Amino acid sequence: MLTYKYDNKYIELQESVQGQDIEFQIRIIGSEAADASIRKVQEHFENNEIITDVMLYTYKNHTYQFIVRQDYYTDFILALMKYKLLVSVEWKATL
């Protein structure tokens, strides 16, 4: 199982399963650097060959909705980490 942590002073993050996809609601709290990181995550997935891996919807007040295919969940979490939206990512063994 993959777990992650983020700094709730800078972002609010909610994750939920929606059918076969995972939905992330992310709101940036007063950080232009985090907004720029969201755009880098978007570009990361727009520049690969798979069109339906991650979809992004942008809303008012620095709020973003990502819809992620289950087979791209790990890639998405690692991209959030790469662009410094998460502070840690950890694999936990499930027995």
Chimera marker file (.cmm) of the C-alpha trace (Angstrom):
<marker_set name="trace">
<marker id="1" x="0.000" y="0.000" z="0.000" r="1" g="1" b="0" radius="0.5"/>
<marker id="2" x="1.245" y="3.454" z="-0.898" r="1" g="1" b="0" radius="0.5"/>
<marker id="3" x="0.864" y="6.216" z="1.693" r="1" g="1" b="0" radius="0.5"/>
<marker id="4" x="1.751" y="9.879" z="1.445" r="1" g="1" b="0" radius="0.5"/>
<marker id="5" x="1.881" y="13.026" z="3.540" r="1" g="1" b="0" radius="0.5"/>
<marker id="6" x="1.487" y="16.665" z="2.632" r="1" g="1" b="0" radius="0.5"/>
<marker id="7" x="1.797" y="19.952" z="4.468" r="1" g="1" b="0" radius="0.5"/>
<marker id="8" x="-1.760" y="21.073" z="5.188" r="1" g="1" b="0" radius="0.5"/>
<marker id="9" x="-0.548" y="24.654" z="5.643" r="1" g="1" b="0" radius="0.5"/>
<marker id="10" x="-0.051" y="24.839" z="1.870" r="1" g="1" b="0" radius="0.5"/>
<marker id="11" x="-2.508" y="22.394" z="0.341" r="1" g="1" b="0" radius="0.5"/>
<marker id="12" x="-5.753" y="20.613" z="1.082" r="1" g="1" b="0" radius="0.5"/>
<marker id="13" x="-6.022" y="17.197" z="-0.527" r="1" g="1" b="0" radius="0.5"/>
<marker id="14" x="-8.906" y="14.757" z="-0.655" r="1" g="1" b="0" radius="0.5"/>
<marker id="15" x="-8.765" y="11.383" z="-2.386" r="1" g="1" b="0" radius="0.5"/>
<marker id="16" x="-11.790" y="9.262" z="-3.261" r="1" g="1" b="0" radius="0.5"/>
<marker id="17" x="-12.556" y="6.264" z="-5.455" r="1" g="1" b="0" radius="0.5"/>
<marker id="18" x="-14.996" y="7.015" z="-8.276" r="1" g="1" b="0" radius="0.5"/>
<marker id="19" x="-15.817" y="3.784" z="-10.096" r="1" g="1" b="0" radius="0.5"/>
<marker id="20" x="-12.629" y="2.591" z="-11.735" r="1" g="1" b="0" radius="0.5"/>
<marker id="21" x="-10.812" y="5.892" z="-11.213" r="1" g="1" b="0" radius="0.5"/>
<marker id="22" x="-9.383" y="7.777" z="-8.255" r="1" g="1" b="0" radius="0.5"/>
<marker id="23" x="-10.351" y="11.411" z="-7.831" r="1" g="1" b="0" radius="0.5"/>
<marker id="24" x="-8.120" y="13.961" z="-6.126" r="1" g="1" b="0" radius="0.5"/>
<marker id="25" x="-9.437" y="17.333" z="-5.027" r="1" g="1" b="0" radius="0.5"/>
<marker id="26" x="-6.503" y="19.641" z="-4.363" r="1" g="1" b="0" radius="0.5"/>
<marker id="27" x="-6.736" y="23.227" z="-3.152" r="1" g="1" b="0" radius="0.5"/>
<marker id="28" x="-3.642" y="25.387" z="-2.951" r="1" g="1" b="0" radius="0.5"/>
<marker id="29" x="-3.506" y="27.689" z="0.059" r="1" g="1" b="0" radius="0.5"/>
<marker id="30" x="-1.515" y="30.858" z="-0.605" r="1" g="1" b="0" radius="0.5"/>
<marker id="31" x="1.440" y="29.410" z="-2.461" r="1" g="1" b="0" radius="0.5"/>
<marker id="32" x="2.238" y="30.407" z="-6.022" r="1" g="1" b="0" radius="0.5"/>
<marker id="33" x="5.000" y="27.791" z="-6.075" r="1" g="1" b="0" radius="0.5"/>
<marker id="34" x="2.412" y="25.073" z="-5.394" r="1" g="1" b="0" radius="0.5"/>
<marker id="35" x="0.225" y="26.381" z="-8.239" r="1" g="1" b="0" radius="0.5"/>
<marker id="36" x="3.260" y="26.154" z="-10.516" r="1" g="1" b="0" radius="0.5"/>
<marker id="37" x="3.858" y="22.597" z="-9.290" r="1" g="1" b="0" radius="0.5"/>
<marker id="38" x="0.275" y="21.655" z="-10.190" r="1" g="1" b="0" radius="0.5"/>
<marker id="39" x="0.933" y="22.896" z="-13.725" r="1" g="1" b="0" radius="0.5"/>
<marker id="40" x="4.113" y="20.787" z="-13.872" r="1" g="1" b="0" radius="0.5"/>
<marker id="41" x="2.141" y="17.696" z="-12.843" r="1" g="1" b="0" radius="0.5"/>
<marker id="42" x="-0.383" y="18.491" z="-15.563" r="1" g="1" b="0" radius="0.5"/>
<marker id="43" x="2.377" y="18.912" z="-18.169" r="1" g="1" b="0" radius="0.5"/>
<marker id="44" x="4.021" y="15.671" z="-17.018" r="1" g="1" b="0" radius="0.5"/>
<marker id="45" x="0.919" y="13.677" z="-17.938" r="1" g="1" b="0" radius="0.5"/>
<marker id="46" x="-0.043" y="15.725" z="-20.994" r="1" g="1" b="0" radius="0.5"/>
<marker id="47" x="3.345" y="15.053" z="-22.560" r="1" g="1" b="0" radius="0.5"/>
<marker id="48" x="3.154" y="11.270" z="-22.431" r="1" g="1" b="0" radius="0.5"/>
<marker id="49" x="1.465" y="9.062" z="-25.029" r="1" g="1" b="0" radius="0.5"/>
<marker id="50" x="-1.531" y="8.036" z="-22.898" r="1" g="1" b="0" radius="0.5"/>
<marker id="51" x="-4.418" y="10.487" z="-23.224" r="1" g="1" b="0" radius="0.5"/>
<marker id="52" x="-6.689" y="9.038" z="-20.527" r="1" g="1" b="0" radius="0.5"/>
<marker id="53" x="-4.191" y="8.425" z="-17.698" r="1" g="1" b="0" radius="0.5"/>
<marker id="54" x="-4.842" y="11.651" z="-15.752" r="1" g="1" b="0" radius="0.5"/>
<marker id="55" x="-7.476" y="14.291" z="-16.422" r="1" g="1" b="0" radius="0.5"/>
<marker id="56" x="-7.305" y="17.745" z="-14.830" r="1" g="1" b="0" radius="0.5"/>
<marker id="57" x="-10.105" y="20.221" z="-14.186" r="1" g="1" b="0" radius="0.5"/>
<marker id="58" x="-9.305" y="23.688" z="-12.863" r="1" g="1" b="0" radius="0.5"/>
<marker id="59" x="-11.704" y="25.651" z="-10.658" r="1" g="1" b="0" radius="0.5"/>
<marker id="60" x="-11.750" y="29.006" z="-8.867" r="1" g="1" b="0" radius="0.5"/>
<marker id="61" x="-9.754" y="29.668" z="-5.710" r="1" g="1" b="0" radius="0.5"/>
<marker id="62" x="-6.746" y="27.543" z="-6.699" r="1" g="1" b="0" radius="0.5"/>
<marker id="63" x="-8.793" y="24.342" z="-6.662" r="1" g="1" b="0" radius="0.5"/>
<marker id="64" x="-7.979" y="21.421" z="-8.944" r="1" g="1" b="0" radius="0.5"/>
<marker id="65" x="-9.622" y="18.089" z="-9.620" r="1" g="1" b="0" radius="0.5"/>
<marker id="66" x="-7.514" y="15.251" z="-10.955" r="1" g="1" b="0" radius="0.5"/>
<marker id="67" x="-9.153" y="12.058" z="-12.175" r="1" g="1" b="0" radius="0.5"/>
<marker id="68" x="-6.558" y="9.298" z="-12.267" r="1" g="1" b="0" radius="0.5"/>
<marker id="69" x="-6.874" y="5.836" z="-13.794" r="1" g="1" b="0" radius="0.5"/>
<marker id="70" x="-6.118" y="3.171" z="-11.189" r="1" g="1" b="0" radius="0.5"/>
<marker id="71" x="-3.157" y="1.841" z="-13.177" r="1" g="1" b="0" radius="0.5"/>
<marker id="72" x="-1.579" y="5.327" z="-13.038" r="1" g="1" b="0" radius="0.5"/>
<marker id="73" x="-2.169" y="5.928" z="-9.320" r="1" g="1" b="0" radius="0.5"/>
<marker id="74" x="1.469" y="5.279" z="-8.328" r="1" g="1" b="0" radius="0.5"/>
<marker id="75" x="2.782" y="7.411" z="-11.195" r="1" g="1" b="0" radius="0.5"/>
<marker id="76" x="0.500" y="10.256" z="-10.139" r="1" g="1" b="0" radius="0.5"/>
<marker id="77" x="1.515" y="10.104" z="-6.467" r="1" g="1" b="0" radius="0.5"/>
<marker id="78" x="5.185" y="10.045" z="-7.438" r="1" g="1" b="0" radius="0.5"/>
<marker id="79" x="4.650" y="13.044" z="-9.739" r="1" g="1" b="0" radius="0.5"/>
<marker id="80" x="3.094" y="14.954" z="-6.826" r="1" g="1" b="0" radius="0.5"/>
<marker id="81" x="6.194" y="14.093" z="-4.806" r="1" g="1" b="0" radius="0.5"/>
<marker id="82" x="8.571" y="14.984" z="-7.642" r="1" g="1" b="0" radius="0.5"/>
<marker id="83" x="7.055" y="18.436" z="-7.933" r="1" g="1" b="0" radius="0.5"/>
<marker id="84" x="7.083" y="18.946" z="-4.139" r="1" g="1" b="0" radius="0.5"/>
<marker id="85" x="3.354" y="18.866" z="-3.469" r="1" g="1" b="0" radius="0.5"/>
<marker id="86" x="3.880" y="15.970" z="-1.063" r="1" g="1" b="0" radius="0.5"/>
<marker id="87" x="6.430" y="15.832" z="1.749" r="1" g="1" b="0" radius="0.5"/>
<marker id="88" x="6.750" y="12.038" z="1.881" r="1" g="1" b="0" radius="0.5"/>
<marker id="89" x="5.721" y="8.858" z="0.096" r="1" g="1" b="0" radius="0.5"/>
<marker id="90" x="6.053" y="5.415" z="1.647" r="1" g="1" b="0" radius="0.5"/>
<marker id="91" x="5.331" y="1.827" z="0.669" r="1" g="1" b="0" radius="0.5"/>
<marker id="92" x="3.672" y="-0.131" z="3.460" r="1" g="1" b="0" radius="0.5"/>
<marker id="93" x="3.549" y="-3.889" z="3.248" r="1" g="1" b="0" radius="0.5"/>
<marker id="94" x="0.095" y="-5.421" z="3.207" r="1" g="1" b="0" radius="0.5"/>
<marker id="95" x="-0.090" y="-8.997" z="4.410" r="1" g="1" b="0" radius="0.5"/>
<link id1="1" id2="2" r="1" g="1" b="0" radius="0.2"/>
<link id1="2" id2="3" r="1" g="1" b="0" radius="0.2"/>
<link id1="3" id2="4" r="1" g="1" b="0" radius="0.2"/>
<link id1="4" id2="5" r="1" g="1" b="0" radius="0.2"/>
<link id1="5" id2="6" r="1" g="1" b="0" radius="0.2"/>
<link id1="6" id2="7" r="1" g="1" b="0" radius="0.2"/>
<link id1="7" id2="8" r="1" g="1" b="0" radius="0.2"/>
<link id1="8" id2="9" r="1" g="1" b="0" radius="0.2"/>
<link id1="9" id2="10" r="1" g="1" b="0" radius="0.2"/>
<link id1="10" id2="11" r="1" g="1" b="0" radius="0.2"/>
<link id1="11" id2="12" r="1" g="1" b="0" radius="0.2"/>
<link id1="12" id2="13" r="1" g="1" b="0" radius="0.2"/>
<link id1="13" id2="14" r="1" g="1" b="0" radius="0.2"/>
<link id1="14" id2="15" r="1" g="1" b="0" radius="0.2"/>
<link id1="15" id2="16" r="1" g="1" b="0" radius="0.2"/>
<link id1="16" id2="17" r="1" g="1" b="0" radius="0.2"/>
<link id1="17" id2="18" r="1" g="1" b="0" radius="0.2"/>
<link id1="18" id2="19" r="1" g="1" b="0" radius="0.2"/>
<link id1="19" id2="20" r="1" g="1" b="0" radius="0.2"/>
<link id1="20" id2="21" r="1" g="1" b="0" radius="0.2"/>
<link id1="21" id2="22" r="1" g="1" b="0" radius="0.2"/>
<link id1="22" id2="23" r="1" g="1" b="0" radius="0.2"/>
<link id1="23" id2="24" r="1" g="1" b="0" radius="0.2"/>
<link id1="24" id2="25" r="1" g="1" b="0" radius="0.2"/>
<link id1="25" id2="26" r="1" g="1" b="0" radius="0.2"/>
<link id1="26" id2="27" r="1" g="1" b="0" radius="0.2"/>
<link id1="27" id2="28" r="1" g="1" b="0" radius="0.2"/>
<link id1="28" id2="29" r="1" g="1" b="0" radius="0.2"/>
<link id1="29" id2="30" r="1" g="1" b="0" radius="0.2"/>
<link id1="30" id2="31" r="1" g="1" b="0" radius="0.2"/>
<link id1="31" id2="32" r="1" g="1" b="0" radius="0.2"/>
<link id1="32" id2="33" r="1" g="1" b="0" radius="0.2"/>
<link id1="33" id2="34" r="1" g="1" b="0" radius="0.2"/>
<link id1="34" id2="35" r="1" g="1" b="0" radius="0.2"/>
<link id1="35" id2="36" r="1" g="1" b="0" radius="0.2"/>
<link id1="36" id2="37" r="1" g="1" b="0" radius="0.2"/>
<link id1="37" id2="38" r="1" g="1" b="0" radius="0.2"/>
<link id1="38" id2="39" r="1" g="1" b="0" radius="0.2"/>
<link id1="39" id2="40" r="1" g="1" b="0" radius="0.2"/>
<link id1="40" id2="41" r="1" g="1" b="0" radius="0.2"/>
<link id1="41" id2="42" r="1" g="1" b="0" radius="0.2"/>
<link id1="42" id2="43" r="1" g="1" b="0" radius="0.2"/>
<link id1="43" id2="44" r="1" g="1" b="0" radius="0.2"/>
<link id1="44" id2="45" r="1" g="1" b="0" radius="0.2"/>
<link id1="45" id2="46" r="1" g="1" b="0" radius="0.2"/>
<link id1="46" id2="47" r="1" g="1" b="0" radius="0.2"/>
<link id1="47" id2="48" r="1" g="1" b="0" radius="0.2"/>
<link id1="48" id2="49" r="1" g="1" b="0" radius="0.2"/>
<link id1="49" id2="50" r="1" g="1" b="0" radius="0.2"/>
<link id1="50" id2="51" r="1" g="1" b="0" radius="0.2"/>
<link id1="51" id2="52" r="1" g="1" b="0" radius="0.2"/>
<link id1="52" id2="53" r="1" g="1" b="0" radius="0.2"/>
<link id1="53" id2="54" r="1" g="1" b="0" radius="0.2"/>
<link id1="54" id2="55" r="1" g="1" b="0" radius="0.2"/>
<link id1="55" id2="56" r="1" g="1" b="0" radius="0.2"/>
<link id1="56" id2="57" r="1" g="1" b="0" radius="0.2"/>
<link id1="57" id2="58" r="1" g="1" b="0" radius="0.2"/>
<link id1="58" id2="59" r="1" g="1" b="0" radius="0.2"/>
<link id1="59" id2="60" r="1" g="1" b="0" radius="0.2"/>
<link id1="60" id2="61" r="1" g="1" b="0" radius="0.2"/>
<link id1="61" id2="62" r="1" g="1" b="0" radius="0.2"/>
<link id1="62" id2="63" r="1" g="1" b="0" radius="0.2"/>
<link id1="63" id2="64" r="1" g="1" b="0" radius="0.2"/>
<link id1="64" id2="65" r="1" g="1" b="0" radius="0.2"/>
<link id1="65" id2="66" r="1" g="1" b="0" radius="0.2"/>
<link id1="66" id2="67" r="1" g="1" b="0" radius="0.2"/>
<link id1="67" id2="68" r="1" g="1" b="0" radius="0.2"/>
<link id1="68" id2="69" r="1" g="1" b="0" radius="0.2"/>
<link id1="69" id2="70" r="1" g="1" b="0" radius="0.2"/>
<link id1="70" id2="71" r="1" g="1" b="0" radius="0.2"/>
<link id1="71" id2="72" r="1" g="1" b="0" radius="0.2"/>
<link id1="72" id2="73" r="1" g="1" b="0" radius="0.2"/>
<link id1="73" id2="74" r="1" g="1" b="0" radius="0.2"/>
<link id1="74" id2="75" r="1" g="1" b="0" radius="0.2"/>
<link id1="75" id2="76" r="1" g="1" b="0" radius="0.2"/>
<link id1="76" id2="77" r="1" g="1" b="0" radius="0.2"/>
<link id1="77" id2="78" r="1" g="1" b="0" radius="0.2"/>
<link id1="78" id2="79" r="1" g="1" b="0" radius="0.2"/>
<link id1="79" id2="80" r="1" g="1" b="0" radius="0.2"/>
<link id1="80" id2="81" r="1" g="1" b="0" radius="0.2"/>
<link id1="81" id2="82" r="1" g="1" b="0" radius="0.2"/>
<link id1="82" id2="83" r="1" g="1" b="0" radius="0.2"/>
<link id1="83" id2="84" r="1" g="1" b="0" radius="0.2"/>
<link id1="84" id2="85" r="1" g="1" b="0" radius="0.2"/>
<link id1="85" id2="86" r="1" g="1" b="0" radius="0.2"/>
<link id1="86" id2="87" r="1" g="1" b="0" radius="0.2"/>
<link id1="87" id2="88" r="1" g="1" b="0" radius="0.2"/>
<link id1="88" id2="89" r="1" g="1" b="0" radius="0.2"/>
<link id1="89" id2="90" r="1" g="1" b="0" radius="0.2"/>
<link id1="90" id2="91" r="1" g="1" b="0" radius="0.2"/>
<link id1="91" id2="92" r="1" g="1" b="0" radius="0.2"/>
<link id1="92" id2="93" r="1" g="1" b="0" radius="0.2"/>
<link id1="93" id2="94" r="1" g="1" b="0" radius="0.2"/>
<link id1="94" id2="95" r="1" g="1" b="0" radius="0.2"/>
</marker_set>
